Amino acid sequence: MKVEFSKKAENQFNKLDIRIQEKIIIVIDKFIKGEKVDIIKLRGYEDLFRVRVGVYRFTLKKISSDLWITTFIGKRENFYD
């Protein structure tokens, strides 16, 4: 399984504090390994999921069974707009 960042998500990720970046990378690694992470399917979308990392959220879009794209990273208050 592979997780990639969209350009927008990559820019958002690079603006985060290094500690938050590390936490997000750890959660993505757990997801890739099949370990449990706080992930839910977003209502109204067939292939879009939300992953929680503390007060931050990021979306994963399922492209295929082996490819996921991170499309958005942000704080909870900005996430559900």
Phi and psi in degrees as a GROMACS rama.xvg file:
@    title "Ramachandran Plot"
@    xaxis  label "Phi"
@    yaxis  label "Psi"
@TYPE xy
-135.042  138.362  LYS-2
-120.523  125.822  VAL-3
-118.444  162.174  GLU-4
-104.767  136.785  PHE-5
-71.3849  166.285  SER-6
-58.558  -44.2269  LYS-7
-61.6759  -46.8749  LYS-8
-65.6611  -36.8897  ALA-9
-63.1207  -43.1119  GLU-10
-63.3013  -43.3891  ASN-11
-63.5439  -41.9181  GLN-12
-61.4103  -44.6623  PHE-13
-65.8018  -22.6282  ASN-14
-83.2195  -11.8895  LYS-15
-77.7182  156.591  LEU-16
-59.7998  146.522  ASP-17
-58.5295  -34.6013  ILE-18
-66.4051  -38.5335  ARG-19
-68.5262  -41.6577  ILE-20
-57.0458  -44.8164  GLN-21
-62.2061  -41.5627  GLU-22
-62.8764  -41.4704  LYS-23
-64.83  -42.5794  ILE-24
-62.1865  -40.7112  ILE-25
-61.4101  -44.1202  ILE-26
-65.2829  -41.1751  VAL-27
-63.0952  -41.6389  ILE-28
-61.4045  -42.4935  ASP-29
-61.4036  -43.0333  LYS-30
-60.3046  -44.9197  PHE-31
-62.1735  -38.7007  ILE-32
-77.2988  -6.73052  LYS-33
85.5408  12.0101  GLY-34
-78.7297  163.857  GLU-35
-72.1105  129.924  LYS-36
-132.902  163.234  VAL-37
-82.1028  89.4066  ASP-38
-128.816  137.755  ILE-39
-137.102  151.791  ILE-40
-77.1752  135.009  LYS-41
-81.0176  132.77  LEU-42
-61.9523  139.463  ARG-43
89.6486  -2.6101  GLY-44
-127.807  140.805  TYR-45
-82.6664  -31.2853  GLU-46
-129.884  24.9086  ASP-47
-120.321  130.37  LEU-48
-128.264  150.627  PHE-49
-108.411  133.919  ARG-50
-118.735  133.387  VAL-51
-103.584  133.23  ARG-52
-133.925  92.7384  VAL-53
63.2347  -127.094  GLY-54
-87.4703  -1.80391  VAL-55
-96.9203  152.014  TYR-56
-131.592  149.909  ARG-57
-142.513  152.541  PHE-58
-100.182  146.206  THR-59
-121.688  127.2  LEU-60
-106.998  125.735  LYS-61
-82.5268  114.177  LYS-62
-90.1472  -45.5023  ILE-63
-150.484  -179.484  SER-64
-64.8332  -20.8784  SER-65
-110.027  -4.32682  ASP-66
-131.721  126.15  LEU-67
-125.541  143.519  TRP-68
-118  129.056  ILE-69
-82.8512  120.642  THR-70
-106.519  -21.7644  THR-71
-153.979  140.606  PHE-72
-134.962  130.63  ILE-73
-174.082  174.117  GLY-74
-71.1063  158.275  LYS-75
-55.5009  -43.0069  ARG-76
-65.256  -22.152  GLU-77
-97.3035  -10.605  ASN-78
-78.1098  -40.7368  PHE-79
-95.5078  20.0738  TYR-80
